[in-house]
Amino acid sequence: MRSIEKPTRVLHVIDSLSYESGGPLRSVVDLSAAGMRFGLQSEILGTKPVYIPDNPLGMEHIHSVASFSVGGYRYMRGLKD
């Protein structure tokens, strides 16, 4: 019996989902689109409205939680390996 490999899934979390904010989003979108050729399944999550006019990845992979407020993060000792 042949084993079926699950694709590697990647979640990118970035503040702005607008190209007007500069290069980080452009890099994430382009790298995610390129990774699809190697079997990576990328999703991008942002905390602001989406404005990506020339999106090579497809809108089904980009998610906005614009009403979400990002608060503080805390270190949890139990999550460390």
N, CA, C and O of each residue as an XYZ file, in Angstrom:
324
protein
N       0.834     -1.165      0.000
C       0.000      0.000      0.000
C       0.896      1.251      0.000
O       1.858      1.336      0.763
N       0.577      2.179     -0.832
C       1.349      3.401     -0.977
C       0.843      4.471     -0.014
O      -0.364      4.686      0.097
N       1.767      5.148      0.687
C       1.315      6.210      1.592
C       1.122      7.502      0.802
O       1.868      7.795     -0.132
N       0.131      8.246      1.186
C      -0.158      9.523      0.536
C       0.322     10.628      1.454
O      -0.133     10.736      2.593
N       1.236     11.449      0.966
C       1.752     12.543      1.764
C       0.759     13.691      1.799
O       0.152     14.044      0.788
N       0.607     14.261      2.977
C      -0.217     15.457      3.089
C       0.621     16.660      2.655
O       1.818     16.719      2.935
N       0.000     17.606      1.979
C       0.756     18.790      1.591
C       1.118     19.620      2.827
O       0.400     19.608      3.827
N       2.215     20.322      2.742
C       2.625     21.209      3.818
C       1.797     22.476      3.750
O       1.708     23.123      2.706
N       1.198     22.820      4.868
C       0.356     24.015      4.932
C       1.095     25.088      5.715
O       1.694     24.816      6.755
N       1.043     26.322      5.196
C       1.752     27.444      5.799
C       0.756     28.572      6.042
O      -0.019     28.923      5.153
N       0.779     29.133      7.236
C      -0.049     30.291      7.546
C       0.872     31.485      7.763
O       1.716     31.476      8.660
N       0.704     32.508      6.937
C       1.445     33.761      7.087
C       0.515     34.759      7.759
O      -0.603     34.969      7.289
N       0.950     35.369      8.835
C       0.151     36.381      9.518
C       0.887     37.705      9.367
O       2.046     37.839      9.761
N       0.194     38.677      8.789
C       0.792     39.977      8.500
C      -0.247     41.050      8.811
O      -1.446     40.826      8.647
N       0.207     42.190      9.250
C      -0.721     43.244      9.656
C      -1.514     43.774      8.469
O      -2.741     43.680      8.449
N      -0.833     44.321      7.495
C      -1.515     44.978      6.382
C      -1.701     44.039      5.202
O      -0.801     43.272      4.862
N      -2.867     44.102      4.580
C      -3.147     43.336      3.368
C      -3.317     44.284      2.183
O      -4.124     44.034      1.287
N      -2.549     45.372      2.186
C      -2.618     46.356      1.112
C      -1.227     46.605      0.557
O      -0.277     46.841      1.304
N      -1.121     46.549     -0.766
C       0.171     46.838     -1.392
C       0.627     48.265     -1.133
O       1.809     48.575     -1.278
N      -0.298     49.133     -0.753
C       0.067     50.512     -0.444
C       0.950     50.598      0.797
O       1.588     51.625      1.031
N       0.995     49.546      1.584
C       1.805     49.530      2.802
C       3.254     49.149      2.558
O       4.077     49.241      3.468
N       3.579     48.725      1.353
C       4.970     48.422      1.061
C       5.257     46.971      0.750
O       4.366     46.199      0.396
N       6.531     46.616      0.892
C       7.055     45.355      0.404
C       6.766     44.078      1.152
O       6.736     43.026      0.514
N       6.548     44.083      2.477
C       6.352     42.800      3.152
C       5.204     41.971      2.568
O       5.359     40.767      2.366
N       4.077     42.587      2.300
C       2.950     41.838      1.723
C       3.294     41.316      0.339
O       2.976     40.173      0.011
N       3.929     42.126     -0.461
C       4.326     41.699     -1.822
C       5.207     40.463     -1.730
O       5.030     39.518     -2.499
N       6.152     40.459     -0.802
C       7.048     39.306     -0.630
C       6.288     38.057     -0.217
O       6.514     36.977     -0.762
N       5.386     38.205      0.748
C       4.620     37.054      1.232
C       3.743     36.477      0.127
O       3.683     35.259     -0.045
N       3.059     37.346     -0.625
C       2.185     36.885     -1.703
C       2.997     36.183     -2.792
O       2.626     35.096     -3.234
N       4.091     36.788     -3.224
C       4.905     36.189     -4.288
C       5.541     34.867     -3.850
O       5.559     33.905     -4.618
N       6.065     34.816     -2.614
C       6.660     33.571     -2.123
C       5.601     32.477     -1.956
O       5.868     31.306     -2.226
N       4.417     32.855     -1.516
C       3.338     31.872     -1.374
C       2.922     31.309     -2.726
O       2.712     30.104     -2.865
N       2.803     32.182     -3.720
C       2.441     31.729     -5.068
C       3.522     30.809     -5.636
O       3.210     29.792     -6.254
N       4.780     31.162     -5.429
C       5.887     30.330     -5.922
C       5.923     28.984     -5.199
O       6.231     27.959     -5.809
N       5.611     28.984     -3.906
C       5.625     27.753     -3.119
C       4.591     26.743     -3.568
O       4.762     25.543     -3.356
N       3.512     27.218     -4.191
C       2.482     26.304     -4.678
C       3.050     25.316     -5.697
O       2.579     24.182     -5.789
N       4.052     25.736     -6.455
C       4.684     24.837     -7.443
C       5.422     23.692     -6.770
O       5.710     22.675     -7.400
N       5.733     23.864     -5.465
C       6.460     22.836     -4.725
C       5.567     22.109     -3.728
O       6.056     21.399     -2.849
N       4.255     22.289     -3.868
C       3.325     21.568     -3.022
C       2.973     22.251     -1.708
O       2.303     21.648     -0.870
N       3.403     23.485     -1.505
C       3.041     24.203     -0.290
C       1.658     24.823     -0.452
O       1.341     25.373     -1.507
N       0.854     24.737      0.569
C      -0.456     25.380      0.564
C      -0.407     26.538      1.547
O      -0.428     26.329      2.760
N      -0.341     27.757      1.027
C      -0.222     28.935      1.871
C      -1.544     29.655      2.025
O      -2.347     29.730      1.096
N      -1.749     30.180      3.212
C      -2.866     31.055      3.521
C      -2.252     32.314      4.141
O      -1.270     32.231      4.879
N      -2.825     33.459      3.842
C      -2.335     34.716      4.402
C      -3.466     35.319      5.221
O      -4.594     35.445      4.744
N      -3.157     35.687      6.445
C      -4.128     36.276      7.355
C      -3.637     37.653      7.761
O      -2.498     37.808      8.200
N      -4.498     38.656      7.614
C      -4.134     40.013      7.992
C      -5.208     40.663      8.825
O      -6.336     40.178      8.907
N      -4.838     41.778      9.447
C      -5.764     42.459     10.345
C      -6.323     43.744      9.745
O      -6.956     44.536     10.444
N      -6.095     43.945      8.480
C      -6.623     45.138      7.813
C      -7.323     44.721      6.512
O      -7.159     43.585      6.065
N      -8.104     45.629      5.898
C      -8.800     45.292      4.641
C      -7.834     44.912      3.514
O      -6.686     45.356      3.483
N      -8.321     44.087      2.600
C      -7.512     43.571      1.490
C      -7.522     44.541      0.308
O      -8.579     44.979     -0.145
N      -6.311     44.869     -0.184
C      -6.167     45.607     -1.443
C      -4.937     45.054     -2.154
O      -3.819     45.523     -1.940
N      -5.156     44.052     -3.000
C      -4.081     43.401     -3.750
C      -4.553     43.277     -5.194
O      -5.086     42.234     -5.574
N      -4.369     44.327     -6.017
C      -4.919     44.313     -7.371
C      -4.331     43.244     -8.294
O      -5.048     42.724     -9.149
N      -3.074     42.909     -8.149
C      -2.454     41.910     -9.043
C      -2.025     40.676     -8.255
O      -0.855     40.293     -8.271
N      -2.969     40.070     -7.577
C      -2.721     38.943     -6.690
C      -2.500     37.650     -7.478
O      -3.448     37.135     -8.072
N      -1.266     37.106     -7.500
C      -1.018     35.849     -8.212
C      -1.459     34.618     -7.422
O      -1.481     33.511     -7.959
N      -1.804     34.804     -6.168
C      -2.124     33.675     -5.297
C      -3.592     33.272     -5.372
O      -3.913     32.088     -5.275
N      -4.471     34.227     -5.542
C      -5.909     33.943     -5.538
C      -6.528     34.374     -4.222
O      -5.973     34.110     -3.156
N      -7.664     35.030     -4.290
C      -8.303     35.569     -3.094
C      -8.771     34.494     -2.110
O      -8.978     34.789     -0.933
N      -8.938     33.266     -2.572
C      -9.353     32.203     -1.657
C      -8.270     31.875     -0.630
O      -8.536     31.176      0.348
N      -7.050     32.375     -0.845
C      -5.937     32.128      0.078
C      -5.634     33.322      0.971
O      -4.710     33.268      1.783
N      -6.406     34.409      0.830
C      -6.143     35.634      1.591
C      -7.350     35.942      2.461
O      -8.479     36.003      1.976
N      -7.104     36.137      3.748
C      -8.185     36.321      4.705
C      -7.927     37.543      5.566
O      -6.819     37.754      6.059
N      -8.970     38.346      5.738
C      -8.859     39.541      6.560
C      -9.768     39.419      7.767
O     -10.936     39.043      7.658
N      -9.218     39.739      8.894
C     -10.003     39.837     10.116
C      -9.905     41.295     10.572
O      -9.416     41.595     11.661
N     -10.380     42.181      9.711
C     -10.205     43.616      9.905
C     -10.788     44.109     11.217
O     -10.309     45.108     11.752
N     -11.793     43.454     11.750
C     -12.379     43.913     13.003
C     -11.657     43.334     14.216
O     -11.999     43.653     15.355
N     -10.680     42.502     13.982
C      -9.937     41.840     15.049
C      -8.910     42.793     15.641
O      -8.185     43.459     14.902
N      -8.842     42.865     16.933
C      -7.862     43.713     17.609
C      -6.753     42.830     18.149
O      -6.997     41.946     18.970
N      -5.544     43.069     17.692
C      -4.412     42.274     18.150
C      -3.921     42.857     19.462
O      -3.482     44.006     19.519
N      -3.997     42.062     20.507
C      -3.546     42.509     21.825
C      -2.148     41.999     22.110
O      -1.401     41.661     21.193
N      -1.807     41.948     23.358
C      -0.480     41.485     23.747
C      -0.346     39.977     23.632
O      -1.334     39.243     23.675
N       0.863     39.541     23.489
C       1.168     38.117     23.445
C       1.946     37.771     24.698
O       2.646     38.613     25.261
N       1.821     36.537     25.127
C       2.549     36.085     26.306
C       3.286     34.796     25.994
O       2.854     33.997     25.163
N       4.383     34.613     26.661
C       5.175     33.400     26.534
C       4.550     32.311     27.406
O       4.224     32.552     28.568
N       4.382     31.110     26.841
C       3.898     29.974     27.617
C       5.001     28.924     27.682
O       5.383     28.339     26.668
N       5.488     28.705     28.854
C       6.586     27.763     29.050
C       6.228     26.369     28.524
O       7.115     25.664     28.044
N       4.973     25.953     28.596
C       4.543     24.635     28.166
C       4.612     24.420     26.663
O       4.591     23.275     26.211
N       4.695     25.493     25.869
C       4.773     25.352     24.409
C       6.192     25.127     23.927
O       6.398     24.720     22.784
N       7.153     25.381     24.762
C       8.558     25.226     24.375
C       8.925     23.757     24.330
O       8.543     22.988     25.212
N       9.679     23.357     23.288
C      10.125     21.941     23.186
C      11.171     21.608     24.219
O      11.648     20.475     24.272
